[in-house]
Amino acid sequence: MSDHKTDEAVSPVIGVVLMVAITVILAAVVSTYVFGMTSNVPRTYVVAATFQPIDDDHIEITYNGGQDAAFVTNLTVTINGLYAGTIGDSDDSILKVGCSTVFHANPPHSFIRGTHVVGVAHFLDGTSQVILDYFV
């Protein structure tokens, strides 16, 4: 009589090794694609502005600065979607923390409930970001 060993266990082991290899390669390809997409995400700056209603004809907006205050050049304000003015210069100088501007209602007595005030900060790198979005 002769004993013959069978090779039945080799096939499942090779199958498991191949499945693990395919999973690792697939994970590497997907992660390369996903992490490559993050390079297009713009930086989010940490700065703030506050809104203070004075009366039906006037509002005051103050730039409060923040962690990234050294990158802000100016702050553009719109009221109900229309340009209302700018706080700071439009050149490359840094906007000083604490700067404020009083905006007048046009037409008079138009700062009523529902007025939408938006402040957009402009940065040295040419980007902009909404830092104030307020309904009166």
C-alpha positions, 0 to 999 in steps of 0.5 A: 500500500502506498500513502498518497498525500493530497494537495487539497489545502493549497488551493484555498490558501492561494485563494485567500492570499489572492483575495487579500492582495486584490483588496490591498491593491484596490484600497491603495488605488481608491485612497490615492484617488480620494486623497488626490481630490483634496488638493482642490479644496480651498482653505477656510480662514478663521475670522469674524465680523459683527452686526449691530443695528443702530436704528431703522436707518443705520447699521454698524458692521465691525471686523473682529479679526480672528486666527487668520486676521493677518490675511484679510485685506478688506470686507465687502458688504451687501444688503439684500443682494446689493453692494453697500460698501467696503470696510478697508482698502482694496489693495494688499494692506491688511485690514485692522481688527476693530475697524467698523463702518456705519451703513445707511439705509437706502431708501430711508427706514428700510432696515426692517425685519427680513433685511439680509446683510452679508459680509465677504472677507477678501484675503491676500491669496485672492480668495474670498469667504462669507464671514457675516450672514445676518437677517435683521 
